[in-house]
């Protein structure tokens, strides 16, 4: 296989070629065997869970209240935004598809009187 100097140097750095340009032997390892560990007893599992839960940095009451308020305000803002977009598109489609029977006053502006 013909290679230029750049390719040879890159392959040497990667360990795929020897210094003389011949292919380096590959070290193929056998796949790791799945060693089945002994099952944890329920009581030991509960103890480990409690020990890990003690390490958790829990927020104080004021942080929980502050973050909850931020989430609620964001929820209200996004809900109002989705409602507004839905309402606007609904009215636009209502005007486009049925201009004579629209509930908004804009339909009268689009149709000449006496047409419907």
Buried (B, 14 or more C-beta within 10 A) or exposed (E): EEEEEEEEEEBBEEEEBEEEEEEEEEEEEEEEEEEEEEEEEEEEEEEEEEEEEEEEEEEEEEEEEEEEEEEEEEEEEEEEEEEEEEEEEEBEEBBEEEBEEBEEEEBEEEEEEEEE
